[in-house]
Amino acid sequence: MQFLYPEWLNGFWLLIAVLVFFVWTARRKQKLLSQFADSETAQFLTRSHSRGKERFKQGLVLMALSLLVLTLAQPQWGEIKKEIKRQGVEIIFLVDTSLSMLAEDVPPSRIEKAKLELKSFLRSLKGDRIGIVTFAGSGFIQSPLTLDYDAFLLFANSIRVGYIPDAGTSLSEAIRSAIKAFPESKQKNHVMILLSDGEDLEGNTDAAITMAQEANIRIYAIGIGTQDGAPIPLRSENKKISGYKKDRSGEVVITKLNEDLLKQISDKTGGLYIQASPSGREIDWIYQHTQNLEKKEFKQRLVVERENHYQFFLAFAVFLLLLEMLMNPTKQMEKSHV
């Protein structure tokens, strides 16, 4: 036998406290009674009270509490084998890790907001296979498609700006890399979720969009940034801002959200474009939209679970408490005959 919540077994310390309380109250009653009357008078006054029945009632309470503690700990024994079928869509998250994602017009920064959005999706996903492609001047498969959400979270937490050595931003290379991460079958359950400020220094996205259309892949875009833009901070080793990125003429670069390109990508592939918001409601909207797509059945999994048997302990505890309530602690007095 094992317990699902063994920490509740600490409740047995409460039983010791209740037992000590019962002993203390019995002695206290006896002491007060001895102060009120002598032993013969006290015995006469309490002749209808049964100490044996009182102790039995207290024993029932202690037994019921013990069973309630075991109920909360949820004892388990035996095994149940369950076959779990998982259905869902396949989602690749495209995360922009170019230098412009260091801008702080979206607190705490664009890249941290993108990671927060990505990890927030995990709360909604139910059986979908997910992966990550990070990109700057080129694309990199950070996490292949997986049903292991814990492993996915580790990859998500490791995303950093500058991780990809190729400078610049190429959305076309990102889309091509993500297409390669999907199985080659052209199914209607393949989705990309693009998290980017929309800056594209390389251009030539039309060819990549056409490839996504031919592969039946929908691209949903979440714009990270603002149209007013912000400079790109450069930080020293101690994380303090040492300056801002400048162009060749020495002017501070202001990076702005390019909504037009992100809308174009999502519209042409049958997806949606939504700008990131503090509330994160765009996550729910996009997820609900993906649920209208055709679901794919992934591999089945055999799970062995322990059987819960707390019901017996709970029922017996209730029975003992009812018995204690119904029991009269007084003796049956013999009728005197004249």
Stockholm file with secondary structure:
# STOCKHOLM 1.0

chainA/1-338         MQFLYPEWLNGFWLLIAVLVFFVWTARRKQKLLSQFADSETAQFLTRSHSRGKERFKQGLVLMALSLLVLTLAQPQWGEIKKEIKRQGVEIIFLVDTSLSMLAEDVPPSRIEKAKLELKSFLRSLKGDRIGIVTFAGSGFIQSPLTLDYDAFLLFANSIRVGYIPDAGTSLSEAIRSAIKAFPESKQKNHVMILLSDGEDLEGNTDAAITMAQEANIRIYAIGIGTQDGAPIPLRSENKKISGYKKDRSGEVVITKLNEDLLKQISDKTGGLYIQASPSGREIDWIYQHTQNLEKKEFKQRLVVERENHYQFFLAFAVFLLLLEMLMNPTKQMEKSHV
#=GR chainA/1-338 SS CEESSGGGGGGHHHHHHHHHHHHHHHHHHHHHHHHHSCHHHHHHHTTTBCHHHHHHHHHHHHHHHHHHHHHHHCEEEEEEEEEECCEECEEEEEEECSGGGGCCSSSSCHHHHHHHHHHHHTTTCSSCEEEEEEESSSEEEEEEEESCHHHHHHHHHTCCTTCSCSCSCCHHHHHHHHHHHSCSSCCTTEEEEEEECCCCSSCCHHHHHHHHHHTTEEEEEEECSCSSCEECEEECTTSCEEEECBCTTSCBCEECCCHHHHHHHHHHTTCCEEECCTTCHHHHHHHHHHTTSCCEECCCEEEEEEEECHHHHHHHHHHHHHHHHHCCCBCCCCCCCC
#=GC SS_cons         CEESSGGGGGGHHHHHHHHHHHHHHHHHHHHHHHHHSCHHHHHHHTTTBCHHHHHHHHHHHHHHHHHHHHHHHCEEEEEEEEEECCEECEEEEEEECSGGGGCCSSSSCHHHHHHHHHHHHTTTCSSCEEEEEEESSSEEEEEEEESCHHHHHHHHHTCCTTCSCSCSCCHHHHHHHHHHHSCSSCCTTEEEEEEECCCCSSCCHHHHHHHHHHTTEEEEEEECSCSSCEECEEECTTSCEEEECBCTTSCBCEECCCHHHHHHHHHHTTCCEEECCTTCHHHHHHHHHHTTSCCEECCCEEEEEEEECHHHHHHHHHHHHHHHHHCCCBCCCCCCCC
//
